[in-house]
């Protein structure tokens, strides 16, 4: 409840669209009051009833529909912050990073498609809950088994939290960013999409070329060097 109120107030005073809509609503109510008490005669009570109906029912519904997506985004962000304050960020060990890189290089050499998302501060529980839970220690062998072609878990993303594979077969909302190559596959768009709404880092392996890319902070960066991949993991995932 507190998070919902906080998200609404923060949205109201930091989002120009929402604040303008709020002012427009107040103006409409003011004009309606002027017509109700001064302009419309008592004989036309039906018009007064219509004004009351529009202010009490119609106007709030219209405003709610318009700002609902923004409120949801703020709510999710606030909830993620509260969860992380309570649970604390899980740190990935150097051994875990080595296992991830070894698996990615192997998958790249064999041109096996893969998408591996490493959680940072923002929780990815809402995606893990709809995926296949693994809750196993990160190893090269586990990752290779998950992404083996034609297996049930191959198509979705793996989510890693600290030193643990939380789940496999997770699906993210695809990015709608038109500035990137329109021939980009669904794995890359999914990786870019999750990077646009969380602070996670996602590694993508192309099954067509074997190229390795990372998606982080709304950027998609191609890199095929083991050293550069480790540098990015150390930079973004502590």
Buried (B, 14 or more C-beta within 10 A) or exposed (E): EEBEEBBBEBBBEEBEEBEEBBEEBEEBBEEBEEEBEEEBEEEEEEBBEBBEEBBEEEBEEBBEEEBEEBBEBBBBBBBBBBBBEEEEBBEBEEEBBBBBBBBBBBBBEEEBBBBBBBBBBBBBBEBBEEBBEBEEEBBBEBBBBBBEEEEEBBBBBBBBBBBBBBBBBBBBEBBEEEEEEEEBBBBBBBBBBBBBBBBBBBBBBBBEEBBBBBBBEEEBEEBEEBEEBBEBBEEBBE
